Amino acid sequence: MPSEASESFEALYAQLEEHARRLEQGNLPLEESLKLYEEGAALVDRLRALLEGAELKLQQIQQRLEADESTLMEIEEQYDADGDELPF
């Protein structure tokens, strides 16, 4: 299998769906079923890692937005305290 970084979430998910479809058919030899199940478990781990990375990135963006909003509010309060008009 290619490295995690080289495949998109969607491509990995499609692989997992294909593995599940083949296993659900129930007409595979035991060894092939075990191999597909093991590969499917590895795909789940990779997908989970990608989702956790995306969640972390979203949290970082949210924190940055909240910090920016806080800074903007401080600037507005400073202008209000000085009796000045905001330039925008």
Backbone as XML, in Angstrom:
<?xml version="1.0"?>
<chain id="A" units="angstrom">
  <residue number="1" name="MET">
    <atom name="N" x="0.835" y="-1.187" z="0.000"/>
    <atom name="CA" x="0.000" y="0.000" z="0.000"/>
    <atom name="C" x="0.877" y="1.246" z="0.000"/>
  </residue>
  <residue number="2" name="PRO">
    <atom name="N" x="0.476" y="2.300" z="-0.703"/>
    <atom name="CA" x="1.228" y="3.555" z="-0.699"/>
    <atom name="C" x="1.214" y="4.189" z="0.685"/>
  </residue>
  <residue number="3" name="SER">
    <atom name="N" x="2.113" y="5.139" z="0.886"/>
    <atom name="CA" x="2.209" y="5.794" z="2.188"/>
    <atom name="C" x="0.966" y="6.625" z="2.464"/>
  </residue>
  <residue number="4" name="GLU">
    <atom name="N" x="0.731" y="6.868" z="3.759"/>
    <atom name="CA" x="-0.456" y="7.623" z="4.190"/>
    <atom name="C" x="-0.494" y="9.008" z="3.577"/>
  </residue>
  <residue number="5" name="ALA">
    <atom name="N" x="0.662" y="9.647" z="3.485"/>
    <atom name="CA" x="0.716" y="11.019" z="2.984"/>
    <atom name="C" x="0.354" y="11.106" z="1.508"/>
  </residue>
  <residue number="6" name="SER">
    <atom name="N" x="0.510" y="10.010" z="0.771"/>
    <atom name="CA" x="0.291" y="10.076" z="-0.673"/>
    <atom name="C" x="-1.153" y="9.792" z="-1.079"/>
  </residue>
  <residue number="7" name="GLU">
    <atom name="N" x="-2.005" y="9.415" z="-0.141"/>
    <atom name="CA" x="-3.377" y="9.094" z="-0.500"/>
    <atom name="C" x="-4.358" y="9.968" z="0.268"/>
  </residue>
  <residue number="8" name="SER">
    <atom name="N" x="-5.407" y="10.329" z="-0.412"/>
    <atom name="CA" x="-6.426" y="11.165" z="0.216"/>
    <atom name="C" x="-7.325" y="10.308" z="1.107"/>
  </residue>
  <residue number="9" name="PHE">
    <atom name="N" x="-8.022" y="10.992" z="1.988"/>
    <atom name="CA" x="-8.999" y="10.322" z="2.842"/>
    <atom name="C" x="-10.011" y="9.574" z="1.975"/>
  </residue>
  <residue number="10" name="GLU">
    <atom name="N" x="-10.475" y="10.242" z="0.934"/>
    <atom name="CA" x="-11.497" y="9.650" z="0.069"/>
    <atom name="C" x="-11.002" y="8.378" z="-0.613"/>
  </residue>
  <residue number="11" name="ALA">
    <atom name="N" x="-9.752" y="8.381" z="-1.063"/>
    <atom name="CA" x="-9.199" y="7.196" z="-1.723"/>
    <atom name="C" x="-9.067" y="6.042" z="-0.735"/>
  </residue>
  <residue number="12" name="LEU">
    <atom name="N" x="-8.605" y="6.343" z="0.463"/>
    <atom name="CA" x="-8.472" y="5.301" z="1.483"/>
    <atom name="C" x="-9.841" y="4.758" z="1.879"/>
  </residue>
  <residue number="13" name="TYR">
    <atom name="N" x="-10.815" y="5.655" z="2.002"/>
    <atom name="CA" x="-12.165" y="5.230" z="2.365"/>
    <atom name="C" x="-12.763" y="4.342" z="1.270"/>
  </residue>
  <residue number="14" name="ALA">
    <atom name="N" x="-12.500" y="4.681" z="0.031"/>
    <atom name="CA" x="-12.991" y="3.861" z="-1.083"/>
    <atom name="C" x="-12.374" y="2.463" z="-1.023"/>
  </residue>
  <residue number="15" name="GLN">
    <atom name="N" x="-11.094" y="2.391" z="-0.674"/>
    <atom name="CA" x="-10.441" y="1.084" z="-0.525"/>
    <atom name="C" x="-11.104" y="0.280" z="0.593"/>
  </residue>
  <residue number="16" name="LEU">
    <atom name="N" x="-11.388" y="0.952" z="1.704"/>
    <atom name="CA" x="-12.033" y="0.273" z="2.829"/>
    <atom name="C" x="-13.417" y="-0.236" z="2.422"/>
  </residue>
  <residue number="17" name="GLU">
    <atom name="N" x="-14.167" y="0.580" z="1.711"/>
    <atom name="CA" x="-15.490" y="0.148" z="1.245"/>
    <atom name="C" x="-15.387" y="-1.068" z="0.328"/>
  </residue>
  <residue number="18" name="GLU">
    <atom name="N" x="-14.381" y="-1.076" z="-0.536"/>
    <atom name="CA" x="-14.187" y="-2.214" z="-1.443"/>
    <atom name="C" x="-13.841" y="-3.476" z="-0.654"/>
  </residue>
  <residue number="19" name="HIS">
    <atom name="N" x="-12.987" y="-3.339" z="0.341"/>
    <atom name="CA" x="-12.650" y="-4.491" z="1.190"/>
    <atom name="C" x="-13.915" y="-5.017" z="1.875"/>
  </residue>
  <residue number="20" name="ALA">
    <atom name="N" x="-14.717" y="-4.111" z="2.425"/>
    <atom name="CA" x="-15.946" y="-4.516" z="3.113"/>
    <atom name="C" x="-16.907" y="-5.200" z="2.143"/>
  </residue>
  <residue number="21" name="ARG">
    <atom name="N" x="-17.035" y="-4.646" z="0.951"/>
    <atom name="CA" x="-17.931" y="-5.243" z="-0.047"/>
    <atom name="C" x="-17.506" y="-6.672" z="-0.364"/>
  </residue>
  <residue number="22" name="ARG">
    <atom name="N" x="-16.214" y="-6.855" z="-0.583"/>
    <atom name="CA" x="-15.716" y="-8.195" z="-0.918"/>
    <atom name="C" x="-15.909" y="-9.170" z="0.238"/>
  </residue>
  <residue number="23" name="LEU">
    <atom name="N" x="-15.676" y="-8.697" z="1.462"/>
    <atom name="CA" x="-15.862" y="-9.569" z="2.623"/>
    <atom name="C" x="-17.331" y="-9.927" z="2.822"/>
  </residue>
  <residue number="24" name="GLU">
    <atom name="N" x="-18.221" y="-8.973" z="2.584"/>
    <atom name="CA" x="-19.654" y="-9.210" z="2.772"/>
    <atom name="C" x="-20.209" y="-10.209" z="1.766"/>
  </residue>
  <residue number="25" name="GLN">
    <atom name="N" x="-19.575" y="-10.335" z="0.617"/>
    <atom name="CA" x="-20.034" y="-11.312" z="-0.372"/>
    <atom name="C" x="-19.912" y="-12.728" z="0.177"/>
  </residue>
  <residue number="26" name="GLY">
    <atom name="N" x="-18.906" y="-12.947" z="1.021"/>
    <atom name="CA" x="-18.776" y="-14.229" z="1.698"/>
    <atom name="C" x="-18.287" y="-15.392" z="0.862"/>
  </residue>
  <residue number="27" name="ASN">
    <atom name="N" x="-17.799" y="-15.154" z="-0.335"/>
    <atom name="CA" x="-17.361" y="-16.266" z="-1.178"/>
    <atom name="C" x="-15.840" y="-16.313" z="-1.353"/>
  </residue>
  <residue number="28" name="LEU">
    <atom name="N" x="-15.104" y="-15.755" z="-0.397"/>
    <atom name="CA" x="-13.647" y="-15.729" z="-0.484"/>
    <atom name="C" x="-13.045" y="-16.862" z="0.341"/>
  </residue>
  <residue number="29" name="PRO">
    <atom name="N" x="-11.881" y="-17.331" z="-0.074"/>
    <atom name="CA" x="-11.171" y="-18.300" z="0.765"/>
    <atom name="C" x="-10.788" y="-17.649" z="2.098"/>
  </residue>
  <residue number="30" name="LEU">
    <atom name="N" x="-10.620" y="-18.466" z="3.114"/>
    <atom name="CA" x="-10.324" y="-17.973" z="4.451"/>
    <atom name="C" x="-9.095" y="-17.075" z="4.468"/>
  </residue>
  <residue number="31" name="GLU">
    <atom name="N" x="-8.021" y="-17.488" z="3.833"/>
    <atom name="CA" x="-6.783" y="-16.702" z="3.843"/>
    <atom name="C" x="-6.987" y="-15.320" z="3.227"/>
  </residue>
  <residue number="32" name="GLU">
    <atom name="N" x="-7.705" y="-15.266" z="2.130"/>
    <atom name="CA" x="-7.959" y="-13.974" z="1.493"/>
    <atom name="C" x="-8.864" y="-13.106" z="2.367"/>
  </residue>
  <residue number="33" name="SER">
    <atom name="N" x="-9.841" y="-13.725" z="3.012"/>
    <atom name="CA" x="-10.710" y="-12.982" z="3.929"/>
    <atom name="C" x="-9.904" y="-12.392" z="5.075"/>
  </residue>
  <residue number="34" name="LEU">
    <atom name="N" x="-9.004" y="-13.180" z="5.650"/>
    <atom name="CA" x="-8.162" y="-12.689" z="6.739"/>
    <atom name="C" x="-7.270" y="-11.546" z="6.277"/>
  </residue>
  <residue number="35" name="LYS">
    <atom name="N" x="-6.719" y="-11.694" z="5.069"/>
    <atom name="CA" x="-5.850" y="-10.643" z="4.525"/>
    <atom name="C" x="-6.641" y="-9.347" z="4.335"/>
  </residue>
  <residue number="36" name="LEU">
    <atom name="N" x="-7.828" y="-9.441" z="3.757"/>
    <atom name="CA" x="-8.662" y="-8.254" z="3.551"/>
    <atom name="C" x="-9.073" y="-7.624" z="4.878"/>
  </residue>
  <residue number="37" name="TYR">
    <atom name="N" x="-9.385" y="-8.463" z="5.858"/>
    <atom name="CA" x="-9.766" y="-7.940" z="7.170"/>
    <atom name="C" x="-8.596" y="-7.191" z="7.805"/>
  </residue>
  <residue number="38" name="GLU">
    <atom name="N" x="-7.409" y="-7.768" z="7.722"/>
    <atom name="CA" x="-6.214" y="-7.125" z="8.277"/>
    <atom name="C" x="-5.921" y="-5.809" z="7.560"/>
  </residue>
  <residue number="39" name="GLU">
    <atom name="N" x="-6.008" y="-5.810" z="6.239"/>
    <atom name="CA" x="-5.796" y="-4.578" z="5.473"/>
    <atom name="C" x="-6.869" y="-3.543" z="5.818"/>
  </residue>
  <residue number="40" name="GLY">
    <atom name="N" x="-8.096" y="-4.004" z="6.003"/>
    <atom name="CA" x="-9.177" y="-3.099" z="6.379"/>
    <atom name="C" x="-8.918" y="-2.444" z="7.728"/>
  </residue>
  <residue number="41" name="ALA">
    <atom name="N" x="-8.418" y="-3.229" z="8.680"/>
    <atom name="CA" x="-8.093" y="-2.672" z="9.999"/>
    <atom name="C" x="-6.995" y="-1.621" z="9.877"/>
  </residue>
  <residue number="42" name="ALA">
    <atom name="N" x="-6.003" y="-1.876" z="9.023"/>
    <atom name="CA" x="-4.930" y="-0.897" z="8.806"/>
    <atom name="C" x="-5.487" y="0.367" z="8.147"/>
  </residue>
  <residue number="43" name="LEU">
    <atom name="N" x="-6.412" y="0.200" z="7.219"/>
    <atom name="CA" x="-7.044" y="1.360" z="6.581"/>
    <atom name="C" x="-7.825" y="2.183" z="7.602"/>
  </residue>
  <residue number="44" name="VAL">
    <atom name="N" x="-8.531" y="1.515" z="8.499"/>
    <atom name="CA" x="-9.274" y="2.223" z="9.549"/>
    <atom name="C" x="-8.313" y="3.048" z="10.396"/>
  </residue>
  <residue number="45" name="ASP">
    <atom name="N" x="-7.170" y="2.459" z="10.751"/>
    <atom name="CA" x="-6.172" y="3.203" z="11.539"/>
    <atom name="C" x="-5.684" y="4.437" z="10.792"/>
  </residue>
  <residue number="46" name="ARG">
    <atom name="N" x="-5.405" y="4.283" z="9.506"/>
    <atom name="CA" x="-4.925" y="5.412" z="8.703"/>
    <atom name="C" x="-6.003" y="6.484" z="8.566"/>
  </residue>
  <residue number="47" name="LEU">
    <atom name="N" x="-7.231" y="6.061" z="8.348"/>
    <atom name="CA" x="-8.341" y="7.012" z="8.239"/>
    <atom name="C" x="-8.547" y="7.757" z="9.554"/>
  </residue>
  <residue number="48" name="ARG">
    <atom name="N" x="-8.471" y="7.029" z="10.655"/>
    <atom name="CA" x="-8.625" y="7.661" z="11.970"/>
    <atom name="C" x="-7.533" y="8.707" z="12.184"/>
  </residue>
  <residue number="49" name="ALA">
    <atom name="N" x="-6.295" y="8.379" z="11.802"/>
    <atom name="CA" x="-5.187" y="9.327" z="11.954"/>
    <atom name="C" x="-5.419" y="10.573" z="11.102"/>
  </residue>
  <residue number="50" name="LEU">
    <atom name="N" x="-5.914" y="10.388" z="9.886"/>
    <atom name="CA" x="-6.206" y="11.538" z="9.029"/>
    <atom name="C" x="-7.308" y="12.407" z="9.631"/>
  </residue>
  <residue number="51" name="LEU">
    <atom name="N" x="-8.342" y="11.774" z="10.167"/>
    <atom name="CA" x="-9.432" y="12.527" z="10.797"/>
    <atom name="C" x="-8.943" y="13.280" z="12.032"/>
  </residue>
  <residue number="52" name="GLU">
    <atom name="N" x="-8.107" y="12.638" z="12.827"/>
    <atom name="CA" x="-7.571" y="13.307" z="14.014"/>
    <atom name="C" x="-6.700" y="14.493" z="13.618"/>
  </residue>
  <residue number="53" name="GLY">
    <atom name="N" x="-5.914" y="14.332" z="12.544"/>
    <atom name="CA" x="-5.102" y="15.440" z="12.050"/>
    <atom name="C" x="-5.960" y="16.590" z="11.555"/>
  </residue>
  <residue number="54" name="ALA">
    <atom name="N" x="-7.037" y="16.267" z="10.864"/>
    <atom name="CA" x="-7.948" y="17.306" z="10.373"/>
    <atom name="C" x="-8.633" y="18.010" z="11.540"/>
  </residue>
  <residue number="55" name="GLU">
    <atom name="N" x="-9.021" y="17.242" z="12.551"/>
    <atom name="CA" x="-9.665" y="17.841" z="13.722"/>
    <atom name="C" x="-8.702" y="18.788" z="14.437"/>
  </residue>
  <residue number="56" name="LEU">
    <atom name="N" x="-7.449" y="18.384" z="14.576"/>
    <atom name="CA" x="-6.448" y="19.237" z="15.213"/>
    <atom name="C" x="-6.257" y="20.526" z="14.423"/>
  </residue>
  <residue number="57" name="LYS">
    <atom name="N" x="-6.200" y="20.400" z="13.103"/>
    <atom name="CA" x="-6.039" y="21.579" z="12.251"/>
    <atom name="C" x="-7.221" y="22.532" z="12.413"/>
  </residue>
  <residue number="58" name="LEU">
    <atom name="N" x="-8.435" y="21.993" z="12.464"/>
    <atom name="CA" x="-9.625" y="22.826" z="12.663"/>
    <atom name="C" x="-9.592" y="23.529" z="14.016"/>
  </residue>
  <residue number="59" name="GLN">
    <atom name="N" x="-9.148" y="22.824" z="15.045"/>
    <atom name="CA" x="-9.042" y="23.438" z="16.369"/>
    <atom name="C" x="-8.028" y="24.576" z="16.360"/>
  </residue>
  <residue number="60" name="GLN">
    <atom name="N" x="-6.905" y="24.378" z="15.672"/>
    <atom name="CA" x="-5.885" y="25.424" z="15.590"/>
    <atom name="C" x="-6.421" y="26.648" z="14.855"/>
  </residue>
  <residue number="61" name="ILE">
    <atom name="N" x="-7.147" y="26.418" z="13.772"/>
    <atom name="CA" x="-7.737" y="27.528" z="13.021"/>
    <atom name="C" x="-8.742" y="28.269" z="13.897"/>
  </residue>
  <residue number="62" name="GLN">
    <atom name="N" x="-9.578" y="27.521" z="14.617"/>
    <atom name="CA" x="-10.573" y="28.137" z="15.496"/>
    <atom name="C" x="-9.900" y="28.973" z="16.578"/>
  </residue>
  <residue number="63" name="GLN">
    <atom name="N" x="-8.826" y="28.458" z="17.161"/>
    <atom name="CA" x="-8.102" y="29.210" z="18.192"/>
    <atom name="C" x="-7.519" y="30.497" z="17.615"/>
  </residue>
  <residue number="64" name="ARG">
    <atom name="N" x="-6.980" y="30.409" z="16.402"/>
    <atom name="CA" x="-6.415" y="31.589" z="15.753"/>
    <atom name="C" x="-7.505" y="32.625" z="15.479"/>
  </residue>
  <residue number="65" name="LEU">
    <atom name="N" x="-8.659" y="32.165" z="15.015"/>
    <atom name="CA" x="-9.777" y="33.078" z="14.763"/>
    <atom name="C" x="-10.253" y="33.737" z="16.052"/>
  </residue>
  <residue number="66" name="GLU">
    <atom name="N" x="-10.325" y="32.959" z="17.117"/>
    <atom name="CA" x="-10.747" y="33.525" z="18.399"/>
    <atom name="C" x="-9.737" y="34.550" z="18.899"/>
  </residue>
  <residue number="67" name="ALA">
    <atom name="N" x="-8.440" y="34.281" z="18.708"/>
    <atom name="CA" x="-7.404" y="35.237" z="19.117"/>
    <atom name="C" x="-7.507" y="36.512" z="18.287"/>
  </residue>
  <residue number="68" name="ASP">
    <atom name="N" x="-7.742" y="36.357" z="16.976"/>
    <atom name="CA" x="-7.899" y="37.527" z="16.106"/>
    <atom name="C" x="-9.117" y="38.346" z="16.520"/>
  </residue>
  <residue number="69" name="GLU">
    <atom name="N" x="-10.205" y="37.665" z="16.844"/>
    <atom name="CA" x="-11.426" y="38.356" z="17.264"/>
    <atom name="C" x="-11.186" y="39.102" z="18.574"/>
  </residue>
  <residue number="70" name="SER">
    <atom name="N" x="-10.455" y="38.468" z="19.481"/>
    <atom name="CA" x="-10.141" y="39.107" z="20.761"/>
    <atom name="C" x="-9.294" y="40.358" z="20.542"/>
  </residue>
  <residue number="71" name="THR">
    <atom name="N" x="-8.315" y="40.267" z="19.642"/>
    <atom name="CA" x="-7.467" y="41.418" z="19.335"/>
    <atom name="C" x="-8.295" y="42.539" z="18.727"/>
  </residue>
  <residue number="72" name="LEU">
    <atom name="N" x="-9.192" y="42.207" z="17.825"/>
    <atom name="CA" x="-10.057" y="43.208" z="17.203"/>
    <atom name="C" x="-10.940" y="43.885" z="18.247"/>
  </residue>
  <residue number="73" name="MET">
    <atom name="N" x="-11.459" y="43.110" z="19.173"/>
    <atom name="CA" x="-12.302" y="43.691" z="20.223"/>
    <atom name="C" x="-11.488" y="44.639" z="21.103"/>
  </residue>
  <residue number="74" name="GLU">
    <atom name="N" x="-10.239" y="44.281" z="21.387"/>
    <atom name="CA" x="-9.371" y="45.157" z="22.181"/>
    <atom name="C" x="-9.112" y="46.475" z="21.451"/>
  </residue>
  <residue number="75" name="ILE">
    <atom name="N" x="-8.883" y="46.390" z="20.149"/>
    <atom name="CA" x="-8.655" y="47.601" z="19.350"/>
    <atom name="C" x="-9.910" y="48.471" z="19.359"/>
  </residue>
  <residue number="76" name="GLU">
    <atom name="N" x="-11.072" y="47.844" z="19.178"/>
    <atom name="CA" x="-12.330" y="48.595" z="19.198"/>
    <atom name="C" x="-12.533" y="49.266" z="20.554"/>
  </residue>
  <residue number="77" name="GLU">
    <atom name="N" x="-12.241" y="48.551" z="21.626"/>
    <atom name="CA" x="-12.395" y="49.120" z="22.966"/>
    <atom name="C" x="-11.442" y="50.294" z="23.168"/>
  </residue>
  <residue number="78" name="GLN">
    <atom name="N" x="-10.233" y="50.170" z="22.635"/>
    <atom name="CA" x="-9.250" y="51.251" z="22.758"/>
    <atom name="C" x="-9.746" y="52.496" z="22.026"/>
  </residue>
  <residue number="79" name="TYR">
    <atom name="N" x="-10.263" y="52.312" z="20.818"/>
    <atom name="CA" x="-10.791" y="53.450" z="20.062"/>
    <atom name="C" x="-12.001" y="54.046" z="20.762"/>
  </residue>
  <residue number="80" name="ASP">
    <atom name="N" x="-12.862" y="53.195" z="21.303"/>
    <atom name="CA" x="-14.037" y="53.693" z="22.027"/>
    <atom name="C" x="-13.620" y="54.496" z="23.253"/>
  </residue>
  <residue number="81" name="ALA">
    <atom name="N" x="-12.618" y="54.019" z="23.968"/>
    <atom name="CA" x="-12.143" y="54.711" z="25.175"/>
    <atom name="C" x="-11.522" y="56.057" z="24.829"/>
  </residue>
  <residue number="82" name="ASP">
    <atom name="N" x="-10.861" y="56.138" z="23.669"/>
    <atom name="CA" x="-10.229" y="57.386" z="23.240"/>
    <atom name="C" x="-11.228" y="58.325" z="22.571"/>
  </residue>
  <residue number="83" name="GLY">
    <atom name="N" x="-12.432" y="57.832" z="22.308"/>
    <atom name="CA" x="-13.434" y="58.648" z="21.631"/>
    <atom name="C" x="-13.177" y="58.770" z="20.143"/>
  </residue>
  <residue number="84" name="ASP">
    <atom name="N" x="-12.288" y="57.953" z="19.621"/>
    <atom name="CA" x="-11.965" y="58.002" z="18.193"/>
    <atom name="C" x="-12.905" y="57.100" z="17.409"/>
  </residue>
  <residue number="85" name="GLU">
    <atom name="N" x="-13.015" y="57.415" z="16.131"/>
    <atom name="CA" x="-13.768" y="56.580" z="15.212"/>
    <atom name="C" x="-12.834" y="55.509" z="14.661"/>
  </residue>
  <residue number="86" name="LEU">
    <atom name="N" x="-13.359" y="54.322" z="14.488"/>
    <atom name="CA" x="-12.564" y="53.272" z="13.849"/>
    <atom name="C" x="-12.360" y="53.623" z="12.383"/>
  </residue>
  <residue number="87" name="PRO">
    <atom name="N" x="-11.176" y="53.304" z="11.837"/>
    <atom name="CA" x="-10.893" y="53.665" z="10.447"/>
    <atom name="C" x="-11.627" y="52.802" z="9.427"/>
  </residue>
  <residue number="88" name="PHE">
    <atom name="N" x="-12.475" y="51.896" z="9.869"/>
    <atom name="CA" x="-13.195" y="51.038" z="8.922"/>
    <atom name="C" x="-14.629" y="50.886" z="9.315"/>
  </residue>
</chain>
